[in-house]
Amino acid sequence: MNASVFVENPFFDPYDNQAIEEYVFERSMAEDSTILMLWRNDPAVVCGCYQNVYAEVNILRAAELGVAVVRRESGGGAVYHDRGNVNYTFIGPAGEGVGYEDYIAPVVDALRALGVSAVMNRTSDIAVNGLKVSGSAQKVKKGRALHHGTLLYDVDLARLRELADGRRGRFVSKGVKSSPWPVANIRDCLGPGAPDTETFVSRLRGLLAPDARTVRLTPSELAEARALSAEKYRSWEWTCGRSPAFTHEAGFLLGGLPVTLKCAVKRGVIESLSFDADAPVLREAASRLIGARLEAGEIRARLSGLDGLDGLARELF
């Protein structure tokens, strides 16, 4: 499925890029063309629409590292992005007779043309020698599909495993869970002489959209997309508040003594909090935190003036 339109996206802001993707998708509803975008993000963990971000992402560690946490419109699992990851987006027909394979097959063929022994793996992945190099997801609306995927070209795999390993099992919810799979970088599969990421993107474009008409968003269109980014994708309500209700149990030390906390969270807000120990400071902490957003700055502010609760503030996440 070769694209007839190529939309340039030279930007790296992960929130803006989600908004640009949605903006182009929504504007394409009256068209029958197939659109391609190739784009990259600064470091981010991007979660599926139906996931519990608290269960999927080490949020505190991501904040320490300056890594964005983003919720996208499509389903599926959490993925780590940096500039070594190349994202592809197809916007095209959906419905009977059109499935994931129709959008993944051209990517597999392009990778093979570049010397990568790629195969489609499971329903929505691409693998090389049994190692995952790409995952994808879709959103379908009014007979149009937004199909997007990752291509791990030269990604920081250690950071990927640290921030988005899908194994934060102490959070119990009905949210969609990620399915960890051994991964590899495409560049490593190519061996010595592999091109840099920018060259890979250029060659990929030539294979996926050889005759496509190039489109650049106008300044006014970019302004509209960035307004959507500010209103939606950068908001706590979209990123965290849409997480399914969950319960959480963890331990911390209070004055050298182990304490276990149990909390229940709905729409990102703490509904109940209890401890297996009784102390005035814990009773006060519970009183202050019930009704709080599970957001690091708000938790710190509400616990201000209470000594010895650094462990509690960490283990809530």
Phi, psi and omega per residue, in radians:
M1 nan 1.501 3.112
N2 -1.282 2.496 -3.124
A3 -1.415 2.544 3.071
S4 -1.740 -0.251 3.115
V5 -2.308 2.295 3.050
F6 -2.005 2.081 3.125
V7 -1.701 2.050 3.137
E8 -1.243 2.392 3.026
N9 -2.447 1.630 -3.110
P10 -1.571 0.231 -2.993
F11 -1.695 2.778 -3.051
F12 -2.148 -0.007 -3.129
D13 -1.304 2.093 -3.028
P14 -1.149 -0.557 3.096
Y15 -1.249 -0.832 3.131
D16 -1.067 -0.658 -3.096
N17 -1.183 -0.612 3.026
Q18 -1.102 -0.717 -3.129
A19 -1.185 -0.714 3.100
I20 -1.059 -0.756 3.123
E21 -1.050 -0.835 3.123
E22 -1.105 -0.721 -3.121
Y23 -1.058 -0.820 -3.138
V24 -1.139 -0.715 3.121
F25 -1.049 -0.870 -3.104
E26 -1.123 -0.604 -3.140
R27 -1.308 -0.213 -3.057
S28 -1.653 0.028 -2.988
M29 -1.043 -0.548 -3.101
A30 -1.554 0.049 -3.071
E31 -1.792 2.846 3.008
D32 -2.082 0.181 3.141
S33 -1.354 2.799 2.994
T34 -1.801 2.178 -3.039
I35 -1.899 2.453 3.059
L36 -2.136 2.416 2.924
M37 -2.255 2.462 2.964
L38 -2.107 2.252 -3.012
W39 -2.700 2.808 -3.133
R40 -2.339 2.735 -3.134
N41 -2.070 2.643 2.793
D42 -1.157 2.886 -3.016
P43 -0.889 2.266 -3.111
A44 -2.797 2.646 2.884
V45 -1.869 2.141 -3.074
V46 -1.932 2.050 -3.074
C47 -1.745 2.718 3.079
G48 -1.258 2.798 -3.032
C49 -1.030 -0.555 -3.003
Y50 -1.861 0.323 -3.083
Q51 -1.664 2.751 2.972
N52 -1.573 1.846 -3.054
V53 -1.104 -0.508 3.136
Y54 -1.161 -0.585 3.126
A55 -1.398 -0.395 -3.037
E56 -1.674 -0.487 -2.959
V57 -2.197 2.398 2.942
N58 -1.351 1.511 -2.965
I59 -1.095 -0.736 -3.124
L60 -1.135 -0.744 3.131
R61 -1.152 -0.686 3.094
A62 -1.048 -0.745 3.128
A63 -1.113 -0.723 3.114
E64 -1.027 -0.641 -3.068
L65 -1.572 -0.056 -3.093
G66 1.248 0.490 -3.139
V67 -1.660 2.176 -3.126
A68 -1.219 2.595 2.993
V69 -2.014 2.149 -2.971
V70 -2.270 2.471 2.976
R71 -1.872 2.288 3.129
R72 -1.722 3.072 -3.106
E73 -1.451 -0.456 -3.095
S74 -1.526 2.920 3.123
G75 -1.424 -2.708 3.133
G76 1.538 -2.944 -2.995
G77 -1.745 3.133 -3.127
A78 -1.400 2.477 3.133
V79 -2.359 2.613 3.092
Y80 -1.721 2.328 3.086
H81 -2.048 2.486 2.774
D82 -2.570 -3.007 -3.037
R83 -1.245 -0.145 3.033
G84 -1.517 -0.051 3.068
N85 -1.798 2.297 3.126
V86 -1.858 2.118 3.090
N87 -1.669 2.376 3.013
Y88 -2.020 2.502 3.083
T89 -2.289 2.125 2.947
F90 -1.828 2.357 2.981
I91 -2.116 2.044 -3.032
G92 -2.848 -2.793 -3.066
P93 -1.194 2.626 3.050
A94 -2.324 2.990 3.075
G95 2.035 -2.900 -3.057
E96 -1.037 2.280 3.116
G97 1.515 -0.053 3.107
V98 -2.114 2.077 -3.088
G99 -2.302 -3.026 3.134
Y100 -0.939 -0.747 -3.039
E101 -1.075 -0.484 -3.137
D102 -1.175 -0.486 3.115
Y103 -1.653 -0.478 -3.124
I104 -1.419 -0.629 -3.070
A105 -0.965 -0.764 3.109
P106 -1.086 -0.575 3.122
V107 -1.213 -0.744 3.076
V108 -1.040 -0.807 3.141
D109 -1.074 -0.695 3.130
A110 -1.141 -0.745 3.118
L111 -1.090 -0.714 3.109
R112 -1.108 -0.686 3.109
A113 -1.108 -0.448 3.117
L114 -1.558 0.033 3.080
G115 1.699 0.228 -3.132
V116 -1.757 2.242 -3.123
S117 -1.428 1.170 -3.027
A118 -1.541 2.559 3.046
V119 -2.427 2.645 3.011
M120 -1.250 2.346 -3.051
N121 -2.257 2.302 -3.046
R122 0.977 -2.633 -3.042
T123 -1.489 -0.573 -2.913
S124 -2.381 0.242 -3.075
D125 -1.984 2.858 2.954
I126 -2.162 2.386 -3.096
A127 -2.265 2.726 3.015
V128 -2.264 2.082 -3.117
N129 0.915 0.707 3.093
G130 1.429 -0.038 -3.135
L131 -1.834 2.340 -3.099
K132 -1.268 2.263 3.051
V133 -2.083 -0.109 -3.111
S134 -2.751 2.434 2.968
G135 -2.259 2.709 -3.093
S136 -2.501 2.877 3.141
A137 -2.628 2.906 -3.106
Q138 -2.399 2.683 2.861
K139 -2.244 2.329 -3.120
V140 -2.078 2.349 3.138
K141 -2.672 2.231 3.043
K142 0.900 0.751 3.080
G143 1.349 0.153 3.096
R144 -2.070 2.507 3.113
A145 -1.984 2.380 2.891
L146 -1.828 1.873 3.136
H147 -1.948 2.075 3.139
H148 -2.314 2.681 -3.114
G149 -2.662 2.886 3.072
T150 -1.691 2.691 2.938
L151 -2.314 1.822 -3.121
L152 -1.284 1.719 -3.107
Y153 -1.662 -0.967 -3.126
D154 -2.534 0.964 -3.023
V155 -1.483 2.634 2.996
D156 -1.278 1.628 -3.041
L157 -1.212 -0.516 3.084
A158 -1.124 -0.728 3.106
R159 -1.171 -0.680 3.082
L160 -0.975 -0.846 -3.099
R161 -1.196 -0.557 -3.126
E162 -1.231 -0.690 -2.960
L163 -1.769 -0.420 -3.014
A164 -2.490 1.008 -3.096
D165 -1.600 -0.096 3.093
G166 1.184 0.393 -3.058
R167 -2.152 0.543 -3.138
R168 -1.550 1.218 -2.936
G169 -1.256 -0.144 -3.124
R170 -1.329 -0.150 3.064
F171 -1.680 2.169 -3.089
V172 -1.955 2.029 3.129
S173 -2.705 3.058 3.101
K174 -1.685 0.186 3.120
G175 -1.166 2.731 3.092
V176 -1.118 2.240 -3.124
K177 -1.692 2.505 3.049
S178 -1.215 2.719 3.134
S179 -2.031 1.617 -3.099
P180 -1.011 2.498 -3.114
W181 -2.575 2.458 3.104
P182 -1.001 2.340 -3.027
V183 -2.109 2.862 3.068
A184 -2.582 2.826 3.036
N185 -1.609 2.389 3.112
I186 -1.048 -0.659 -3.114
R187 -1.042 -0.688 3.111
D188 -1.163 -0.582 3.117
C189 -1.177 -0.465 -3.131
L190 -1.413 -0.388 3.095
G191 1.355 -2.879 -3.106
P192 -0.998 2.492 3.137
G193 1.482 0.086 3.115
A194 -1.101 2.465 -3.124
P195 -1.215 2.824 3.040
D196 -1.269 3.021 -3.024
T197 -1.098 -0.722 -3.115
E198 -1.092 -0.708 3.118
T199 -1.174 -0.692 3.082
F200 -1.025 -0.782 3.133
V201 -1.062 -0.778 -3.122
S202 -1.081 -0.758 -3.140
R203 -1.196 -0.661 3.124
L204 -1.097 -0.755 3.106
R205 -1.031 -0.759 -3.131
G206 -1.077 -0.516 -3.140
L207 -1.489 -0.619 -3.068
L208 -1.540 -0.427 -3.088
A209 -2.496 1.020 -3.005
P210 -1.116 -0.552 -3.084
D211 -2.045 0.329 -3.035
A212 -1.292 2.576 2.997
R213 -1.373 2.277 -3.104
T214 -1.541 2.321 -3.138
V215 -2.171 2.387 3.026
R216 -2.060 2.351 3.087
L217 -1.134 2.429 3.109
T218 -1.310 2.851 3.082
P219 -0.955 -0.685 -3.139
S220 -1.220 -0.631 3.086
E221 -1.168 -0.728 3.077
L222 -1.082 -0.680 3.116
A223 -1.091 -0.699 3.102
E224 -1.129 -0.755 3.133
A225 -1.116 -0.712 -3.128
R226 -1.247 -0.489 3.017
A227 -1.147 -0.687 3.054
L228 -1.109 -0.694 3.092
S229 -1.032 -0.816 -3.111
A230 -1.159 -0.726 -3.063
E231 -1.308 -0.623 -2.993
K232 -1.960 -1.157 -2.919
Y233 -1.232 -0.474 3.097
R234 -1.520 -0.083 -3.036
S235 -1.430 2.508 3.049
W236 -1.094 -0.626 -3.091
E237 -1.066 -0.716 3.134
W238 -1.322 -0.812 -3.018
T239 -1.265 -0.865 -3.058
C240 -1.831 -0.709 -3.039
G241 -1.145 -0.331 3.106
R242 -1.525 0.021 3.103
S243 -1.117 2.419 3.066
P244 -1.040 2.668 3.089
A245 -0.960 2.516 -3.137
F246 -2.636 2.825 2.978
T247 -2.007 2.771 -2.977
H248 -2.635 2.352 3.115
E249 -2.320 2.335 -3.124
A250 -2.740 2.862 3.141
G251 -2.006 2.649 3.052
F252 -2.633 2.993 -3.140
L253 -1.832 2.371 3.039
L254 -2.184 1.910 -3.092
G255 1.036 0.594 3.136
G256 1.473 -0.095 -3.129
L257 -1.777 2.400 -3.138
P258 -1.273 2.377 3.102
V259 -2.293 2.423 3.059
T260 -1.877 2.296 3.083
L261 -1.836 2.594 2.997
K262 -2.294 2.258 3.126
C263 -2.424 2.721 3.049
A264 -2.145 2.361 -3.046
V265 -2.250 2.359 3.096
K266 -2.338 2.253 -3.078
R267 0.939 0.601 3.099
G268 1.372 0.114 -3.099
V269 -1.998 2.357 -3.130
I270 -1.233 2.070 -3.136
E271 -1.674 -0.574 3.094
S272 -2.597 2.630 -3.133
L273 -2.646 2.206 3.131
S274 -2.443 2.844 -3.123
F275 -2.304 2.693 3.102
D276 -1.561 0.277 3.068
A277 -2.364 2.725 -3.121
D278 -2.035 2.118 3.089
A279 -2.706 2.550 -3.133
P280 -0.937 -0.687 -3.096
V281 -1.171 -0.567 3.117
L282 -1.279 -0.683 3.093
R283 -1.099 -0.706 3.120
E284 -1.171 -0.698 3.119
A285 -1.072 -0.787 3.133
A286 -1.076 -0.733 -3.139
S287 -1.072 -0.704 -3.102
R288 -1.302 -0.568 -2.979
L289 -1.548 -0.426 3.105
I290 -1.123 2.207 -3.062
G291 1.645 -0.056 3.141
A292 -1.496 2.569 2.933
R293 -1.131 2.472 3.039
L294 -1.424 1.339 -3.084
E295 -2.419 2.311 -2.923
A296 -0.971 -0.810 -3.121
G297 -1.097 -0.715 3.140
E298 -1.204 -0.679 3.118
I299 -1.100 -0.800 3.128
R300 -1.063 -0.755 -3.120
A301 -1.094 -0.730 -3.104
R302 -1.253 -0.467 3.123
L303 -1.600 0.019 -3.115
S304 -0.988 2.307 3.130
G305 1.597 -0.159 3.079
L306 -1.727 2.152 -3.051
D307 -1.493 2.614 2.970
G308 1.394 0.242 -3.043
L309 -1.933 0.365 3.088
D310 -1.048 -0.689 3.131
G311 -1.098 -0.698 3.096
L312 -1.080 -0.809 -3.116
A313 -1.042 -0.635 3.117
R314 -1.275 -0.807 -2.975
E315 -1.321 -0.205 2.994
L316 -1.117 -0.357 -3.133
F317 -1.848 nan nan
